[in-house]
Amino acid sequence: MNTSPAVDALVRRDLSHLWHPCTQMHDHETVPMVPIARGDGAWLIGTDGRRYLDGISSWWTNIFGHANPRLAAALADQARTLEHVIFAGFTHEPAVALAEALVRVTPPGLERVFYADNGSAAIEVALKMSFHYWLNQGHGEKTRFIALTGSYHGETLGALSVSDVALYRKTYAPLLLTPILAPSPDAYEAEPGESAAEVARRRLGELRQLLERHAHEVCAVIVEPLVQCAGGMRMYHPDYLTGLRALCDEFKVHFIADEIAVGFGRTGTLFACEQAQVTPDFMCLSKGLTGGFLPLSAVLTTAAVYEAFYAEYSAGKAFLHSHSYTGNPLACRVALETLNIFHDEPVLARNRELAVHLAARLAPLRDHPHVADVRQTGMIAAVELVADKAARRPFTPGERRGLRVYLHGLEHGALLRPLGDIIYFMPPYVVTTQELDHLVDVAMRGIDIAVAG
Ligand SMILES: Cc1ncc(COP(=O)(O)O)c(C=O)c1O
């Protein structure tokens, strides 16, 4: 790979000055850095002309394909009109229209929109807003959050505080708030003979016990609805969300739904919460919101939350959280165009067909001697590799089996980026069934190579 002089030069310049996220830079002594020149639909095209099918939507952001012409046109038009304006005391059409549209398409009861500029920042906003709501209501004793085991909500200090993926959290633990961890309703953890719905019920029982003990000091329960993504694409039954809504009401704590990864059609419905017919107190959105074009996030909340902050200035109840790029017009305009695409095109119906195709192609892997689980929720599918299928014993992490799948993918025109030994598929919605076939074929061969020896 990376054989042309132009490619080598770009990589050398990169490695001279850049520091990449989620990367041990030393790995690049052996793992190639891939210079990308342009994107085209579901494909990324290297500076040497090599093509990679983006099987993970570039960290789950790109839902309508790279260099999408509609989103590009909206962005260009907005750039010629208004690129940015301070969002305190000033407003603009794209921000207002996007808020109206988000209120229209999200579950009923979410009426207020607060913008931030990435997923982690949205989580910070939701955590602070929930805490501040209770403070404004005279409940300053509520300072803690309940999160699920295996959860991931981002990597700024607040978001990392409510995350439970050791890889990201362990090193920084001394800096973090201590959440109360409730056991995840992850269906992979089912007892023999137990259905996903039964796991959900059992885990709700355990959450109830935690709330009985801690509700007085808890602001909110935060979850990734239906799929815990970075924690390993762990999936659970919608009944958990229904039960969670009821428990939050009963124990007077907020329900924060982090739909940053699962929102915008990923799980089969526009928002995952719809599958449980629940309205959370806060819904965090980002990633697909701008189709992967620009960083933007939004926190939606209820009139009841908003009203708890609405008072004379002297009462000191205003919400305080400001980013320079809040409500950026370019990002808002692209997000509006993203919602227009959902409105104009049968995206969810097409996703359902793609999901059926993907499921059929992955089904044979269930019989693979090193595959413990093949699971899928809409346009997210995951294959769990293990050393011992019967005992579900994982491979030793240091063996980095998933990395072998990644490297095989790069050699054969596919961007697959396993989470440890979990190979997952989260392609842009513009992918064709033939392209899905390519992705699965490459992954299957990569899996055989990765588990050998
Ligand atoms: C569920 C979830 N929440 C929050 C985040 C953080 O978003 P960002 O990477 O934009 O900070 C992520 C990112 O992967 C995510 O998957």
The ligand as a MOL file (V3000), in Angstrom:
LIG
                    3D

  0  0  0     0  0            999 V3000
M  V30 BEGIN CTAB
M  V30 COUNTS 16 16 0 0 0
M  V30 BEGIN ATOM
M  V30 1 C -23.4560 7.3860 21.5690 0
M  V30 2 C -22.3970 8.4220 21.4400 0
M  V30 3 N -22.4580 9.5160 22.2170 0
M  V30 4 C -21.5440 10.5020 22.1250 0
M  V30 5 C -20.5090 10.4090 21.2370 0
M  V30 6 C -19.4780 11.5220 21.1660 0
M  V30 7 O -19.6060 12.2310 19.9870 0
M  V30 8 P -18.3380 13.0840 19.4500 0
M  V30 9 O -17.3470 12.0680 18.9580 0
M  V30 10 O -18.9120 13.9260 18.3580 0
M  V30 11 O -17.8380 13.8810 20.5880 0
M  V30 12 C -20.3940 9.2790 20.4230 0
M  V30 13 C -19.2790 9.1530 19.4650 0
M  V30 14 O -18.9810 8.1080 18.9550 0
M  V30 15 C -21.3640 8.2630 20.5270 0
M  V30 16 O -21.3040 7.1410 19.7930 0
M  V30 END ATOM
M  V30 BEGIN BOND
M  V30 1 1 1 2
M  V30 2 1 2 3
M  V30 3 2 2 15
M  V30 4 2 3 4
M  V30 5 1 4 5
M  V30 6 1 5 6
M  V30 7 2 5 12
M  V30 8 1 6 7
M  V30 9 1 7 8
M  V30 10 2 8 9
M  V30 11 1 8 10
M  V30 12 1 8 11
M  V30 13 1 12 13
M  V30 14 1 12 15
M  V30 15 2 13 14
M  V30 16 1 15 16
M  V30 END BOND
M  V30 END CTAB
M  END
